Amino acid sequence: MLVKLDVTKINKFECPMPIEIFRKLYRQRALQYEDAQLLCTIIKKLRPLDILELGTFIGLSAKVMNMALRENGYGNIISVDLWSQGEMFAGPGSPKMGQVFTPEDLKNISLVTSDEIEYLESLPAQCFDMIFEDTNHAARMLMKAVPLIERALRPGGIALFHNSDWESVRMGMDLADVSDRIIDLSKYSNAKILMLRKE
């Protein structure tokens, strides 16, 4: 059972991955350490069983979320992205989908190559406790995704939207008509994440 989360009462944000290791894995446009701290703290407080990540990239956010799940003692992540090596970037050393995962990580993380909207449309209702949306952040895509994300959440579950400082993310929330229910978590931490709770 999910624990009701009150972010206003969290006074310390922590990530189980030391910042030195995080910085070695970090790539431009990936997760910031403050975002990782907030995600891990929320997971430890909310205690979700099933997490959906939309937007894998190199896998850094799923990796740190998985560390928090392990500290909880249970939980799984499905991470969905449309691209693999060569589709988004070209040349030697180009990043691979989920390249930071170890075999141990993949015991709890399943990778799915799919379009976000198509994947969300294929889901049954109320199948995830937490959804972390971190794809291309286009406003019109978010307008389509948000109702599908809400449908996929169990009661008490939360959706987190990365890069809340992007104008297109805010516009997407407006177009999806959920701005009045969004909590801007940057008011409580340095993370750039918006939260939407399903009652």
C-alpha positions as CSV (number, residue, x, y, z in Angstrom):
1,M,0.0,0.0,0.0
2,L,1.2,3.4,-0.9
3,V,2.1,5.9,1.8
4,K,0.5,9.3,1.4
5,L,3.2,11.7,0.4
6,D,3.4,15.3,1.7
7,V,6.4,16.9,0.1
8,T,6.1,20.0,2.2
9,K,7.2,17.9,5.2
10,I,10.3,16.5,3.7
11,N,13.3,18.3,5.2
12,K,16.1,16.3,3.7
13,F,16.6,15.0,0.2
14,E,19.1,12.1,-0.3
15,C,20.3,9.9,-3.1
16,P,22.0,6.5,-2.3
17,M,24.5,7.1,-5.2
18,P,27.4,9.2,-4.0
19,I,27.8,12.4,-6.0
20,E,31.3,11.4,-7.2
21,I,29.9,8.3,-8.9
22,F,26.9,10.2,-10.2
23,R,29.2,12.7,-11.9
24,K,31.2,10.0,-13.6
25,L,28.0,8.5,-15.1
26,Y,26.4,11.9,-15.9
27,R,26.0,13.0,-19.5
28,Q,24.8,16.4,-20.8
29,R,20.9,16.6,-20.8
30,A,20.7,13.7,-18.3
31,L,19.4,13.9,-14.7
32,Q,20.9,16.5,-12.3
33,Y,22.0,15.3,-8.9
34,E,19.3,17.4,-7.2
35,D,16.7,15.6,-9.3
36,A,18.2,12.3,-8.3
37,Q,18.0,13.2,-4.6
38,L,14.3,14.2,-4.9
39,L,13.4,11.1,-6.9
40,C,15.1,8.8,-4.4
41,T,13.6,10.5,-1.4
42,I,10.1,10.3,-2.9
43,I,10.5,6.6,-3.6
44,K,11.7,5.9,-0.1
45,K,8.7,7.8,1.3
46,L,6.0,6.7,-1.1
47,R,7.2,3.1,-1.2
48,P,5.9,2.3,-4.8
49,L,5.9,-1.3,-6.1
50,D,5.8,-0.6,-9.8
51,I,7.4,2.5,-11.5
52,L,7.1,3.4,-15.2
53,E,9.9,5.7,-16.6
54,L,9.1,7.4,-19.9
55,G,12.4,8.4,-21.5
56,T,15.4,6.1,-20.7
57,F,18.3,7.9,-22.4
58,I,21.5,6.4,-20.9
59,G,19.5,5.1,-17.9
60,L,20.8,7.3,-15.1
61,S,17.4,8.2,-13.6
62,A,16.2,4.5,-13.6
63,K,19.5,3.5,-12.0
64,V,19.2,5.9,-9.1
65,M,15.5,5.1,-8.7
66,N,16.3,1.4,-8.6
67,M,18.8,2.0,-5.8
68,A,16.1,3.6,-3.8
69,L,13.7,0.6,-4.5
70,R,16.4,-1.7,-3.3
71,E,16.7,0.2,-0.1
72,N,13.0,-0.2,0.3
73,G,13.4,-3.9,-0.3
74,Y,11.1,-4.3,-3.3
75,G,10.0,-2.7,-6.5
76,N,10.4,-2.8,-10.3
77,I,10.9,-0.3,-13.1
78,I,9.8,-0.4,-16.7
79,S,11.8,2.1,-18.7
80,V,10.4,3.1,-22.1
81,D,12.2,4.9,-24.9
82,L,11.9,5.1,-28.7
83,W,15.6,5.4,-29.6
84,S,18.6,3.1,-29.5
85,Q,22.2,3.8,-30.5
86,G,22.5,5.3,-33.9
87,E,18.9,6.6,-34.1
88,M,19.3,9.8,-32.1
89,F,23.1,10.3,-32.1
90,A,25.8,9.2,-34.6
91,G,29.5,8.5,-34.4
92,P,31.9,6.7,-32.1
93,G,31.1,7.0,-28.4
94,S,27.5,7.9,-29.0
95,P,25.3,7.0,-26.0
96,K,23.3,3.8,-25.9
97,M,19.9,3.3,-24.3
98,G,20.5,2.2,-20.7
99,Q,24.2,2.1,-21.1
100,V,24.8,2.7,-17.3
101,F,22.9,-0.4,-16.3
102,T,24.7,-3.3,-14.8
103,P,23.4,-6.9,-15.0
104,E,22.3,-6.4,-11.4
105,D,20.3,-3.3,-12.3
106,L,18.5,-5.3,-15.0
107,K,17.1,-7.7,-12.5
108,N,14.6,-4.9,-11.5
109,I,14.6,-2.7,-14.7
110,S,13.0,-3.8,-17.9
111,L,13.8,-1.9,-21.1
112,V,11.1,-1.3,-23.7
113,T,11.7,0.3,-27.1
114,S,8.4,2.0,-27.9
115,D,6.8,5.4,-28.6
116,E,5.6,6.9,-25.3
117,I,2.0,7.5,-26.4
118,E,1.6,4.1,-28.0
119,Y,3.0,2.4,-24.9
120,L,0.7,4.4,-22.6
121,E,-2.3,3.6,-24.8
122,S,-1.5,-0.2,-24.6
123,L,-1.6,-0.2,-20.7
124,P,-4.5,-1.3,-18.6
125,A,-5.9,1.2,-16.1
126,Q,-4.3,1.5,-12.6
127,C,-1.1,-0.5,-13.2
128,F,1.6,1.8,-11.8
129,D,2.3,3.5,-8.4
130,M,4.6,6.1,-9.9
131,I,5.4,7.4,-13.4
132,F,8.4,9.5,-14.2
133,E,8.0,11.4,-17.5
134,D,11.2,12.5,-19.1
135,T,10.9,12.3,-22.9
136,N,11.2,15.1,-25.4
137,H,8.9,17.5,-23.4
138,A,7.0,18.7,-26.4
139,A,3.8,20.5,-25.2
140,R,1.4,18.8,-27.6
141,M,2.9,15.4,-26.7
142,L,2.4,16.1,-23.0
143,M,-1.2,17.2,-23.7
144,K,-1.8,13.6,-25.1
145,A,0.3,11.8,-22.5
146,V,-1.0,13.4,-19.2
147,P,-4.5,11.8,-19.4
148,L,-3.0,8.5,-20.3
149,I,-0.5,8.7,-17.4
150,E,-3.3,9.5,-15.0
151,R,-5.3,6.5,-16.3
152,A,-2.3,4.2,-15.7
153,L,-1.8,5.4,-12.1
154,R,-3.2,3.5,-9.1
155,P,-5.1,5.6,-6.6
156,G,-2.6,7.5,-4.4
157,G,0.0,7.2,-7.2
158,I,2.0,10.1,-8.5
159,A,3.3,11.3,-11.8
160,L,6.6,13.3,-11.9
161,F,7.5,15.5,-14.9
162,H,11.1,16.4,-15.4
163,N,12.5,19.7,-16.6
164,S,9.9,21.9,-15.1
165,D,11.9,24.9,-16.0
166,W,11.2,24.3,-19.7
167,E,8.4,26.5,-21.1
168,S,7.1,23.5,-23.2
169,V,6.6,21.4,-20.1
170,R,4.5,24.1,-18.4
171,M,2.6,24.6,-21.6
172,G,1.9,20.9,-21.8
173,M,0.4,21.0,-18.3
174,D,-1.8,23.9,-19.4
175,L,-3.0,22.1,-22.6
176,A,-3.7,19.0,-20.6
177,D,-5.8,21.1,-18.2
178,V,-4.0,20.0,-15.0
179,S,-2.0,23.1,-14.1
180,D,-4.2,23.7,-11.1
181,R,-3.4,20.3,-9.7
182,I,0.4,20.4,-10.3
183,I,2.8,20.8,-7.4
184,D,6.1,22.5,-8.4
185,L,8.7,20.6,-6.4
186,S,11.3,23.2,-7.1
187,K,9.6,25.1,-4.2
188,Y,10.8,22.5,-1.8
189,S,14.1,21.4,-3.4
190,N,16.5,22.4,-6.2
191,A,15.0,19.8,-8.5
192,K,13.2,20.8,-11.7
193,I,10.3,18.4,-11.3
194,L,6.5,18.8,-11.3
195,M,4.2,16.4,-9.5
196,L,0.7,15.3,-10.2
197,R,-1.1,13.0,-7.7
198,K,-4.0,10.7,-8.5
199,E,-6.5,10.7,-5.7
